[in-house]
Amino acid sequence: MTTEQRRVIWRHPKGIYETVEVSGTGVFGVPYCYRETVYTQDRDARGVAHKELAAAVQQPVKLPKRLAVTDEEEQEICELYAKQMSIALVASSMHRSPQTVRAVLAKNDVEIRKGGPRITPKMIKQYTE
């Protein structure tokens, strides 16, 4: 059987909270001792220690809709992609999603490159000679 003793070590001058030392022996006879700071009943009577029910029900946060891609942004996305930037890099630099970048590229009839390493004829010559 466990025994537990609680004693107040310090109490806030206004009675808001108190530091309590809890000591005793556990189930297997191992002694323990710890200190914890807890709100007092006085503070809870004032309604500060518990949450208000009305505060729990909050209005959902309305996020702003994403603005449509402007013509200037479409042009810049196409230019960046033509300069050998990846879709992920273009998306992060323009603060858009990769899906949006792909849609803009498809809308402007830009051929989307395949992923993976880029092997050029120059590289083939270099390693075959």
C-alpha positions in Angstrom: 0.0 0.0 0.0 1.3 3.4 -0.8 1.5 6.2 1.7 1.6 9.8 0.7 2.2 13.0 2.7 1.5 16.5 1.3 2.7 19.7 2.9 2.6 23.3 1.8 6.1 24.7 1.4 5.1 28.2 0.1 1.9 30.0 -0.5 1.6 33.1 -2.8 0.8 36.2 -0.7 -2.5 36.7 -2.6 -3.4 33.0 -2.4 -3.2 32.4 -6.1 -1.1 29.3 -5.9 1.1 27.3 -3.6 4.1 25.0 -3.8 3.4 21.6 -2.3 5.9 18.8 -1.4 4.6 15.3 -1.9 6.6 12.5 -0.3 5.9 8.9 0.5 6.7 5.3 -0.5 5.6 3.7 -3.7 3.9 0.3 -4.3 7.2 -1.6 -4.1 8.5 0.3 -1.1 10.6 2.8 -3.1 10.6 6.2 -1.4 9.8 9.3 -3.5 9.6 13.0 -3.1 8.6 15.8 -5.5 7.4 19.4 -5.4 4.7 20.9 -7.5 3.1 24.2 -7.8 -0.7 24.1 -8.0 -3.5 26.7 -8.2 -5.4 27.0 -4.9 -9.2 26.7 -4.5 -9.4 30.5 -4.0 -8.1 31.1 -7.5 -10.4 28.6 -8.9 -13.4 30.2 -7.1 -12.6 33.4 -9.0 -12.9 31.4 -12.2 -9.3 31.8 -13.4 -8.0 28.2 -13.1 -10.6 26.6 -15.3 -11.5 27.4 -18.9 -14.7 29.2 -19.7 -17.2 27.2 -21.9 -17.8 30.2 -24.1 -14.1 30.6 -24.7 -13.8 27.1 -26.0 -16.3 27.8 -28.8 -14.4 30.0 -31.3 -15.3 31.2 -34.7 -13.3 29.5 -37.4 -10.4 31.5 -38.8 -11.1 32.7 -42.3 -8.0 32.3 -44.5 -7.7 34.7 -47.4 -8.2 33.1 -50.8 -5.1 32.7 -53.0 -4.9 35.4 -55.5 -5.1 34.4 -59.1 -1.8 34.3 -61.0 -1.3 37.6 -62.9 0.0 37.8 -66.4 3.3 39.1 -65.2 3.7 36.2 -62.8 2.9 33.7 -65.6 5.5 35.3 -67.8 8.1 35.2 -65.0 7.3 31.5 -64.2 7.8 30.6 -67.9 11.1 32.5 -68.0 12.4 30.9 -64.9 11.5 27.5 -66.1 13.1 28.2 -69.5 16.4 29.1 -67.6 16.6 25.5 -66.4 15.1 26.0 -63.0 13.1 23.1 -61.6 9.4 23.3 -61.0 10.0 23.1 -57.2 12.5 26.0 -57.3 10.2 28.1 -59.5 7.3 27.3 -57.1 9.2 28.3 -54.0 10.7 31.4 -55.5 7.2 32.6 -56.7 5.5 31.5 -53.5 3.1 29.2 -55.4 2.5 25.5 -55.3 4.2 23.1 -57.8 0.7 22.3 -59.1 0.1 25.9 -59.9 3.4 26.2 -61.7 2.6 23.1 -63.8 -0.8 24.5 -64.6 0.7 27.8 -65.8 3.3 26.0 -67.9 0.6 23.8 -69.5 -1.6 26.9 -70.1 1.3 28.6 -72.0 2.2 25.4 -74.0 5.7 25.1 -72.4 7.1 21.6 -72.7 7.7 20.1 -69.2 11.1 18.5 -68.9 11.5 15.0 -67.6 13.1 14.6 -64.2 16.5 13.0 -63.5 20.0 13.8 -64.6 20.5 15.9 -67.8 22.8 14.1 -70.2 24.0 16.3 -73.0 25.9 15.3 -76.2 28.9 17.1 -74.7 28.9 14.8 -71.7 28.6 11.7 -73.9 31.6 12.8 -75.9 33.6 13.5 -72.7 33.1 10.0 -71.3 33.3 8.0 -74.5 36.6 9.4 -75.8 
